């Protein structure tokens, strides 16, 4: 609980601000970005300050931080910025939406964010700095590592292990009792049936457009 500054000024930062404002006891008081990317001094009515001097405006002794960056670079830039913020003395907050279903006593680790309509079954472990977007199923006895990003409507079956710095795309399905190494990418709609080593890519399966146009089809 308390005042929070958000690192970032893009769409992810705005979404995180919305959830913290409407779902938590935290009070978002401002944003911070690297000075080279500072374009405006306000975002949704709150101040934006250079990260290089953020502690002079929002002291870490009285402010938490959330690093709101996407999955770009397999989450490594977000992990690095979290490390920089912690080196400045900031404690990163975690958040679990009250509209998510989690086991009793389940706590989000630093910079981990679990959005609405997620079902987290018993005996699940989720690492730090991991973003679980809305509407996923995380099966019992599964482990998700640090610095991961799961997009919406992912099904992680029971006893699955996902390594650090992985990205799991929209509507992907992982069968039970498999393991993915670190830095894997699972594309949108992919079905993963076997374990895979680090840095494996499972391409998403896109639907090819028909050769006829819509005005040729009778509905």
C-alpha positions as CSV (number, residue, x, y, z in Angstrom):
1,X,0.0,0.0,0.0
2,X,1.1,3.6,-0.5
3,X,2.3,5.9,-3.3
4,X,3.6,4.3,-6.5
5,X,5.5,5.7,-9.5
6,X,5.2,3.8,-12.8
7,X,8.1,3.4,-15.2
8,X,6.8,3.8,-18.7
9,X,4.6,6.2,-20.7
10,X,3.1,3.9,-23.3
11,X,-0.1,1.9,-23.4
12,X,1.1,-0.7,-20.9
13,X,1.9,2.0,-18.4
14,X,-1.6,3.5,-18.9
15,X,-3.2,0.1,-18.4
16,X,-1.2,-0.6,-15.3
17,X,-2.2,2.8,-13.9
18,X,-5.9,2.0,-14.5
19,X,-5.7,-1.3,-12.6
20,X,-3.8,0.1,-9.7
21,X,-6.1,3.1,-9.4
22,X,-9.4,1.1,-9.6
23,X,-8.3,-2.3,-8.0
24,X,-5.7,-1.5,-5.3
25,X,-5.0,0.6,-2.3
26,X,-2.0,2.0,-4.1
27,X,-2.0,5.6,-5.3
28,X,-0.3,6.3,-8.6
29,X,1.4,9.6,-8.2
30,X,3.4,9.8,-11.4
31,X,5.4,8.2,-14.2
32,X,9.1,8.0,-15.1
33,X,11.0,7.2,-18.3
34,X,14.5,7.5,-19.4
35,X,15.4,11.1,-20.2
36,X,16.0,10.4,-23.8
37,X,12.4,9.3,-24.2
38,X,10.8,12.0,-22.2
39,X,8.4,13.8,-24.6
40,X,5.7,15.3,-22.3
41,X,5.8,16.3,-18.7
42,X,2.2,14.9,-18.1
43,X,0.5,11.6,-18.7
44,X,-3.2,11.2,-17.9
45,X,-2.9,14.2,-15.7
46,X,0.1,13.0,-13.7
47,X,3.7,14.2,-13.8
48,X,6.3,12.4,-15.9
49,X,9.9,12.8,-14.7
50,X,13.3,11.5,-16.0
51,X,14.3,8.2,-14.5
52,X,17.8,9.5,-14.0
53,X,16.6,11.8,-11.3
54,X,13.3,10.1,-10.3
55,X,14.4,9.6,-6.7
56,X,14.6,13.4,-6.1
57,X,10.9,13.8,-7.0
58,X,9.5,10.5,-5.7
59,X,11.9,9.2,-3.0
60,X,12.2,5.4,-2.7
61,X,11.8,5.6,1.1
62,X,8.2,6.7,0.6
63,X,7.3,5.4,-2.9
64,X,7.1,2.0,-4.6
65,X,7.6,1.4,-8.3
66,X,6.1,-0.7,-11.0
67,X,8.1,-1.2,-14.2
68,X,5.4,-1.3,-16.9
69,X,7.2,-2.5,-20.0
70,X,6.0,-5.1,-22.5
71,X,7.5,-8.4,-23.6
72,X,9.8,-6.8,-26.2
73,X,13.3,-8.4,-26.2
74,X,11.9,-11.4,-24.4
75,X,11.3,-9.3,-21.3
76,X,15.0,-8.6,-20.8
77,X,14.7,-4.8,-21.0
78,X,12.0,-4.9,-18.4
79,X,14.1,-7.1,-16.1
80,X,17.1,-4.8,-16.6
81,X,15.1,-1.6,-15.7
82,X,13.6,-3.4,-12.7
83,X,17.2,-4.0,-11.5
84,X,18.1,-0.4,-12.0
85,X,15.0,0.7,-10.0
86,X,15.9,-1.6,-7.2
87,X,19.5,-0.4,-7.2
88,X,18.1,3.1,-6.6
89,X,16.3,1.7,-3.5
90,X,12.8,1.2,-4.8
91,X,10.7,-1.7,-3.8
92,X,8.7,-3.0,-6.7
93,X,5.1,-3.7,-6.0
94,X,3.0,-6.7,-7.2
95,X,-0.7,-6.8,-8.0
96,X,-3.4,-9.5,-8.2
97,X,-6.7,-8.4,-9.6
98,X,-9.6,-9.0,-7.1
99,X,-11.4,-10.4,-10.2
100,X,-8.8,-13.2,-10.5
101,X,-9.2,-16.6,-8.8
102,X,-6.1,-17.5,-6.8
103,X,-5.5,-19.9,-3.9
104,X,-5.7,-18.6,-0.3
105,X,-2.5,-16.9,0.7
106,X,-1.2,-16.5,-2.8
107,X,0.9,-13.4,-3.1
108,X,2.3,-11.7,-6.2
109,X,6.1,-11.3,-6.2
110,X,7.8,-7.9,-7.0
111,X,6.7,-6.5,-10.3
112,X,4.4,-9.4,-11.0
113,X,1.0,-8.4,-12.3
114,X,-2.0,-10.8,-12.6
115,X,-5.0,-9.3,-14.3
116,X,-8.7,-10.1,-14.2
117,X,-10.4,-13.5,-14.9
118,X,-7.2,-15.5,-14.4
119,X,-7.6,-18.8,-12.7
120,X,-4.6,-19.8,-10.7
121,X,-5.0,-23.3,-9.3
122,X,-3.4,-24.6,-6.1
123,X,0.3,-25.3,-5.8
124,X,1.2,-22.9,-8.6
125,X,4.4,-20.8,-8.4
126,X,4.8,-17.6,-10.4
127,X,8.2,-15.8,-10.4
128,X,9.0,-12.1,-10.1
129,X,8.5,-9.5,-12.8
130,X,6.0,-11.7,-14.7
131,X,2.9,-10.3,-16.3
132,X,-0.2,-12.6,-16.6
133,X,-2.6,-10.7,-18.9
134,X,-6.4,-11.3,-18.6
135,X,-8.4,-14.5,-18.9
136,X,-5.8,-17.3,-18.5
137,X,-5.9,-20.8,-16.8
138,X,-2.7,-21.8,-14.9
139,X,-3.0,-25.4,-13.9
140,X,-2.1,-27.0,-10.5
141,X,1.5,-27.6,-9.6
142,X,2.7,-25.5,-12.5
143,X,5.7,-23.2,-12.2
144,X,6.2,-20.0,-14.2
145,X,9.6,-18.4,-14.0
146,X,10.9,-14.8,-13.6
147,X,10.5,-12.1,-16.3
148,X,7.8,-13.9,-18.3
149,X,4.7,-12.6,-20.2
150,X,1.6,-14.6,-20.8
151,X,-0.9,-13.0,-23.1
152,X,-4.7,-13.6,-22.8
153,X,-6.6,-16.9,-22.9
154,X,-3.6,-19.1,-22.5
155,X,-4.2,-22.6,-21.1
156,X,-1.3,-23.9,-19.0
157,X,-2.2,-27.5,-18.0
158,X,-1.2,-29.1,-14.7
159,X,2.4,-29.6,-13.7
160,X,3.9,-27.4,-16.5
161,X,7.2,-25.6,-16.0
162,X,7.9,-22.4,-18.0
163,X,11.4,-21.1,-17.7
164,X,12.6,-17.5,-17.2
165,X,12.0,-14.8,-19.9
166,X,9.4,-16.7,-21.9
167,X,6.6,-15.3,-24.0
168,X,3.3,-17.2,-24.4
169,X,1.0,-15.8,-27.0
170,X,-2.8,-15.4,-27.1
171,X,-4.8,-18.6,-27.1
172,X,-1.8,-20.9,-26.8
173,X,-2.2,-24.3,-25.1
174,X,0.5,-26.2,-23.1
175,X,-0.4,-29.8,-22.3
176,X,0.3,-31.2,-18.8
177,X,3.7,-32.4,-17.4
178,X,5.9,-30.6,-19.9
179,X,8.8,-28.1,-19.4
180,X,9.9,-25.2,-21.5
181,X,13.4,-23.8,-21.1
182,X,14.2,-20.2,-20.7
183,X,13.6,-17.6,-23.5
184,X,11.0,-19.7,-25.4
185,X,8.4,-18.1,-27.6
186,X,5.0,-19.7,-28.0
187,X,3.0,-18.0,-30.8
188,X,-0.6,-17.2,-30.8
189,X,-2.8,-20.3,-31.0
190,X,0.1,-22.7,-30.8
191,X,-0.5,-26.2,-29.2
192,X,2.6,-27.4,-27.3
193,X,2.6,-31.2,-26.6
194,X,6.2,-31.9,-25.7
195,X,9.0,-30.4,-23.6
196,X,11.4,-28.1,-25.3
197,X,14.9,-26.7,-24.5
198,X,15.8,-23.0,-24.0
199,X,15.2,-20.6,-26.9
200,X,12.7,-22.8,-28.7
201,X,10.1,-21.0,-30.9
202,X,6.7,-22.5,-31.5
203,X,5.2,-20.4,-34.4
204,X,1.6,-19.3,-34.2
205,X,-0.8,-20.9,-36.7
206,X,-2.5,-18.2,-38.7
207,X,-5.6,-18.8,-40.8
208,X,-4.9,-18.2,-44.5
209,X,-7.5,-15.9,-46.2
210,X,-9.9,-17.4,-48.7
211,X,-9.4,-16.9,-52.4
212,X,-12.9,-15.4,-52.7
213,X,-14.0,-12.0,-51.4
214,X,-16.9,-11.5,-48.9
215,X,-19.2,-10.2,-51.6
216,X,-19.1,-13.7,-53.2
217,X,-20.3,-15.4,-50.1
218,X,-24.0,-15.9,-49.2
219,X,-24.7,-15.6,-45.4
